[in-house]
Amino acid sequence: MKRKEKVTLKTIAAQLGVSQITVSKALRDRPDIAPETKRQVVKLAQQLGYHSKSHLRKKSRQKSTLLIGAVLPQVESPFYADVVKAFHQIAGQKGYQVILMVSHEDIKTERRIFDTMSKLQVDGILAAVSQETRDPKPLQELAHQGIPLVFWERQLDVPDIPSVTFDEQRVAEMVVKHLIAQGKSKIAYLGPQSFSSLAKNRYQGYRQTIENNPFLTEWTISCKTNTTSSYSAVRAVLRHEPLPDAICCYNDRVALGAFNAIKEQGLDIPTDIALAGFGRFMGSNWMNVPITQVQRCGYKLGQKAVELLIEQINTRGAAEKNNVVLKSDIKVLPESSAENEK
């Protein structure tokens, strides 16, 4: 006896002459699919005996759990404390509780987190993906299960998932222009240049400004996003002439490694080498050392992300998929305290 072939989205799509995405959306009753197309898809699915796990999971989600899942890439940054505070306060005002889980920038851990949140039947997920995350499929699968998602700070190129981010590229351009205005001409970028949307946008802002100024030359110092890696990278650069007269750092941990390497060589900050970067530069090491810092309000980002997610939950994903970009600013500290920084 011939074994019956498994019916999939591809099977239905092929018979109706539509895309698999159209079939998936029709089975999820998405408003952007024509009623007649939905009727045809559902009818054929029933005739063929199609049963998707995501469709069954979605049926079990009809009753709200009033739980929101939040995925953090790490917890060391004070910036994330402000984001989490907003998550709890704003969600609490709307009657939701927030479950926090940390990926520690690890893809496997991140995927386990998404699976756990699916099993907990959270009403929606706030996701800041890890530095290494490239594959959107785990997130698309959650969306297919009927779980609304919102990217915050970091994002993947997935049209159906809204996001709340900062203007990383624009403010990186501002940082380089500020260093130029201080008389700096050998400006290096310290950190990763690709991977996450965060790294790409910050580096692109630096690179674009360098290219627009003919008297400058791009100077990239690659390192990981931690103090140990940046210290080793800058220490190696300072062993040979010429030396940079300014370094634009990816984050505060990268900047601290550069700071330690510069001070170890007996160089002055900012006279010999100016430091600039994204982060809340905290601790005794930074005392009385002028450093150009990018200021970003973590609370505002968290507030907007929760509001967007609850809007998606209340409309069952039918609300407009907005990509909100918040403004950052720069300031030379320690002239005043830096609040709400990463």
matplotlib code that plots the C-alpha trace (Angstrom):
import matplotlib.pyplot as plt

x = [0.0, 1.4, 2.2, 0.2, 2.3, 2.4, 0.4, 2.3, 1.9, 3.9, 1.3, -1.6, 0.2, 1.1, -2.5, -3.9, -1.1, -0.2, 2.8, 3.4, 3.4, -0.1, -1.3, 0.2, -1.4, -4.8, -4.7, -3.9, -6.8, -4.6, -6.5, -4.1, -5.3, -8.5, -11.6, -12.0, -8.4, -8.8, -11.9, -10.1, -7.1, -9.1, -11.4, -8.5, -6.6, -9.6, -10.1, -6.4, -6.5, -3.8, -3.1, -0.2, 1.4, 1.4, -2.3, -3.1, -1.0, -2.8, -6.1, -4.9, -3.9, -7.4, -7.4, -4.9, -2.3, -1.5, 2.2, 4.8, 8.2, 11.3, 14.6, 17.8, 21.2, 23.0, 22.4, 25.7, 24.8, 23.1, 21.2, 19.3, 18.3, 16.4, 14.8, 13.7, 12.3, 10.1, 9.0, 7.7, 6.2, 4.4, 3.3, 2.1, -0.1, -1.8, -2.3, 0.5, 3.4, 6.9, 9.0, 12.7, 15.2, 18.8, 20.5, 24.1, 24.6, 24.3, 22.2, 21.4, 20.3, 18.2, 16.4, 15.7, 14.3, 11.9, 10.8, 10.2, 8.2, 6.0, 5.3, 4.4, 1.9, 3.0, 0.8, 3.7, 7.5, 9.9, 13.1, 16.6, 18.4, 22.0, 25.0, 25.3, 21.6, 21.1, 18.3, 14.8, 13.0, 12.6, 11.0, 8.8, 7.7, 6.6, 4.6, 3.0, 1.9, 0.0, 2.5, 3.0, 6.7, 8.5, 12.2, 13.9, 17.4, 18.5, 16.5, 16.4, 15.1, 11.6, 8.9, 6.0, 7.8, 7.8, 10.8, 11.9, 15.6, 17.9, 19.3, 22.7, 24.1, 23.2, 24.6, 27.8, 28.2, 27.7, 30.5, 33.0, 32.1, 32.6, 36.0, 36.9, 35.8, 38.2, 41.1, 41.4, 42.3, 43.5, 40.2, 40.0, 36.9, 37.2, 34.8, 32.9, 31.9, 29.1, 27.0, 24.1, 22.2, 23.6, 27.3, 26.5, 24.8, 27.4, 30.2, 28.4, 27.9, 31.6, 32.7, 30.3, 31.6, 35.2, 34.4, 32.8, 36.0, 38.9, 41.6, 40.6, 41.5, 39.4, 41.1, 39.4, 40.6, 38.6, 37.7, 35.0, 32.5, 34.3, 37.1, 39.7, 39.5, 39.6, 42.5, 44.6, 43.6, 44.5, 47.7, 48.9, 48.1, 50.0, 53.2, 53.8, 53.7, 51.6, 49.1, 45.5, 44.6, 41.0, 39.1, 35.4, 34.4, 31.5, 30.3, 31.5, 33.2, 35.2, 36.0, 37.3, 39.7, 41.0, 41.2, 43.4, 45.7, 46.1, 46.9, 49.3, 51.4, 51.4, 49.3, 46.9, 43.1, 42.0, 45.2, 47.1, 44.1, 40.5, 37.9, 34.3, 31.7, 28.2, 27.7, 27.4, 31.0, 30.8, 33.4, 36.5, 38.5, 36.7, 37.0, 38.1, 38.7, 36.7, 35.0, 32.5, 29.4, 26.3, 23.3, 20.3, 17.2, 16.6, 13.4, 11.9, 12.9, 11.3, 8.1, 7.6, 8.4, 5.8, 3.2, 3.8, 3.6, 0.4, -1.1, -0.2, -1.7, -5.0, -5.4, -4.3, -1.4, -3.5, -2.1, 0.4, 3.9, 5.7, 9.5, 10.1, 13.5, 14.3, 16.9, 20.2, 22.5, 26.2, 27.8, 31.3, 31.5, 32.3, 30.9, 27.6, 26.2, 25.0, 21.6, 20.0, 23.1, 24.2]
y = [0.0, 3.4, 5.6, 8.8, 11.9, 14.5, 17.6, 20.8, 24.6, 24.0, 21.3, 23.7, 26.6, 24.6, 23.4, 27.0, 28.7, 31.1, 31.5, 29.6, 32.9, 33.6, 30.2, 30.7, 34.1, 32.8, 30.0, 32.6, 34.8, 37.7, 40.9, 41.5, 38.4, 38.6, 36.8, 34.6, 33.5, 32.6, 30.6, 28.7, 28.0, 26.8, 24.7, 22.9, 22.5, 20.7, 18.6, 17.5, 16.9, 19.6, 20.1, 22.4, 22.4, 26.2, 26.2, 23.9, 26.0, 29.2, 27.6, 26.9, 30.6, 32.0, 32.7, 35.4, 34.5, 38.2, 37.2, 39.0, 37.5, 39.7, 38.5, 40.3, 39.6, 40.3, 41.9, 43.7, 47.0, 49.7, 50.6, 47.3, 48.0, 51.1, 49.1, 46.4, 49.0, 50.3, 46.8, 46.0, 49.4, 50.0, 46.3, 46.3, 49.4, 47.4, 44.3, 42.2, 40.5, 40.3, 37.1, 38.0, 35.6, 36.3, 34.7, 35.8, 36.5, 32.7, 31.5, 28.1, 29.6, 32.2, 29.4, 27.5, 30.7, 31.2, 27.6, 28.0, 31.2, 29.4, 26.6, 29.2, 30.6, 34.2, 36.8, 38.4, 38.7, 41.6, 40.4, 41.9, 39.2, 38.1, 39.5, 36.2, 35.8, 35.7, 33.2, 34.7, 31.3, 30.7, 34.1, 33.6, 30.3, 32.1, 34.6, 31.7, 30.4, 33.6, 35.2, 38.9, 40.1, 43.4, 43.8, 46.3, 47.8, 45.1, 43.6, 41.3, 42.1, 40.6, 42.8, 41.4, 42.2, 45.8, 47.3, 50.1, 51.1, 54.1, 56.2, 54.5, 55.5, 59.2, 59.5, 57.7, 60.3, 63.0, 61.5, 61.5, 65.1, 66.1, 64.6, 66.3, 69.6, 68.9, 68.9, 65.1, 63.7, 60.1, 58.7, 54.9, 52.7, 50.0, 47.1, 44.7, 45.9, 43.5, 40.8, 42.6, 45.5, 47.6, 46.9, 47.4, 50.8, 52.2, 51.2, 52.5, 55.9, 56.1, 54.9, 57.2, 60.3, 59.3, 58.9, 62.3, 63.9, 63.5, 64.4, 61.4, 57.7, 54.8, 53.1, 50.0, 48.1, 44.9, 43.4, 41.6, 43.5, 43.1, 44.8, 42.1, 41.9, 45.7, 46.1, 43.6, 45.2, 48.7, 47.6, 46.1, 49.3, 51.5, 49.6, 51.1, 54.5, 56.2, 56.3, 57.3, 60.6, 59.5, 56.2, 55.8, 52.7, 50.3, 50.3, 51.1, 47.8, 48.2, 51.8, 50.6, 48.2, 51.1, 53.4, 50.9, 50.3, 54.0, 54.8, 51.9, 53.6, 56.9, 58.7, 61.5, 61.4, 63.4, 65.3, 62.4, 60.2, 61.1, 58.5, 58.4, 55.7, 54.3, 53.6, 54.7, 55.2, 54.4, 53.7, 55.3, 54.6, 57.4, 60.1, 63.5, 62.1, 63.9, 61.3, 61.8, 59.7, 58.8, 59.2, 57.0, 56.7, 53.0, 53.7, 55.5, 52.5, 50.0, 52.0, 52.3, 48.7, 47.5, 49.9, 48.5, 44.9, 45.4, 47.1, 44.0, 41.7, 43.7, 43.7, 40.1, 41.3, 43.4, 46.7, 48.5, 47.1, 50.3, 50.6, 53.3, 55.1, 57.1, 59.9, 59.8, 62.6, 63.1, 64.8, 65.2, 63.9, 64.0, 67.5, 66.1, 62.7, 60.4, 58.9, 56.2, 55.0, 51.7]
z = [0.0, -1.0, 1.9, 2.0, 1.5, 4.2, 3.4, 3.8, 3.2, 0.0, -1.1, -0.7, -2.3, -5.3, -5.9, -5.6, -7.4, -4.6, -2.3, 0.9, 2.8, 1.4, 2.6, 6.0, 6.4, 5.2, 7.8, 10.4, 9.3, 8.6, 7.4, 4.5, 2.6, 0.5, 2.0, -1.1, -1.0, 2.7, 1.9, -0.8, 1.3, 4.3, 2.2, 0.5, 3.8, 5.2, 2.2, 2.2, 6.0, 6.7, 10.4, 11.4, 14.8, 14.7, 13.9, 16.8, 19.1, 17.9, 18.8, 22.3, 22.6, 22.3, 26.1, 27.1, 29.7, 30.4, 30.1, 28.0, 27.3, 27.0, 25.6, 26.6, 25.0, 28.3, 31.7, 32.4, 30.8, 32.9, 29.8, 29.9, 33.5, 32.3, 29.4, 31.8, 34.3, 31.5, 30.4, 34.0, 34.7, 31.3, 31.0, 34.6, 34.0, 31.2, 33.4, 32.1, 33.8, 32.1, 32.0, 31.4, 29.9, 28.9, 25.8, 26.8, 23.1, 22.4, 19.5, 21.0, 24.3, 22.4, 20.5, 23.7, 25.2, 22.2, 22.5, 26.3, 25.7, 23.2, 25.7, 28.3, 25.8, 26.4, 24.7, 23.0, 22.9, 23.1, 21.4, 21.3, 19.2, 19.9, 18.1, 16.1, 15.1, 11.3, 10.7, 11.0, 10.9, 14.7, 15.0, 11.9, 13.4, 16.5, 14.3, 12.5, 15.9, 16.4, 18.9, 18.2, 18.4, 18.5, 18.0, 20.3, 19.9, 17.6, 14.7, 11.8, 8.3, 8.8, 7.3, 9.4, 12.8, 14.0, 15.8, 18.1, 17.6, 17.9, 15.1, 15.4, 12.0, 12.3, 15.8, 14.8, 12.1, 14.8, 16.9, 14.1, 13.1, 16.8, 16.9, 13.6, 15.2, 18.1, 15.5, 15.3, 11.9, 12.5, 13.8, 14.3, 14.8, 17.5, 17.5, 15.2, 11.8, 11.0, 12.7, 14.5, 13.1, 15.9, 14.9, 11.2, 11.7, 14.1, 11.8, 8.7, 10.3, 11.1, 7.6, 5.8, 7.6, 6.9, 3.2, 3.1, 4.4, 1.9, 4.4, 6.6, 6.1, 7.3, 10.2, 11.5, 14.6, 14.9, 18.3, 20.1, 22.3, 25.5, 27.5, 27.2, 23.4, 22.9, 25.3, 23.3, 20.0, 21.0, 22.8, 19.6, 17.6, 20.1, 19.6, 16.2, 14.5, 13.4, 16.3, 16.1, 17.7, 18.4, 18.8, 18.3, 20.4, 19.8, 23.5, 27.0, 27.6, 24.4, 25.4, 28.8, 27.2, 25.0, 28.0, 29.9, 26.9, 26.3, 30.0, 30.2, 27.5, 29.5, 26.9, 27.8, 27.1, 25.1, 24.2, 22.7, 21.9, 22.4, 23.2, 22.1, 22.1, 22.8, 26.5, 30.1, 31.1, 34.8, 37.6, 39.0, 35.9, 34.0, 36.7, 35.4, 31.8, 29.1, 26.9, 24.2, 25.0, 23.0, 25.2, 24.6, 26.8, 27.6, 29.5, 26.4, 24.2, 26.6, 26.9, 23.2, 22.6, 25.2, 23.8, 20.2, 21.4, 23.3, 20.3, 18.3, 20.9, 21.1, 17.3, 16.9, 14.8, 12.5, 13.6, 11.3, 11.5, 12.5, 12.7, 15.2, 15.3, 18.4, 18.5, 20.4, 21.3, 22.2, 25.2, 26.5, 30.1, 33.0, 32.8, 33.9, 34.8, 32.0, 32.6, 30.6, 28.7, 27.3]

ax = plt.figure().add_subplot(projection="3d")
ax.plot(x, y, z, "-o")
ax.set_aspect("equal")
plt.show()
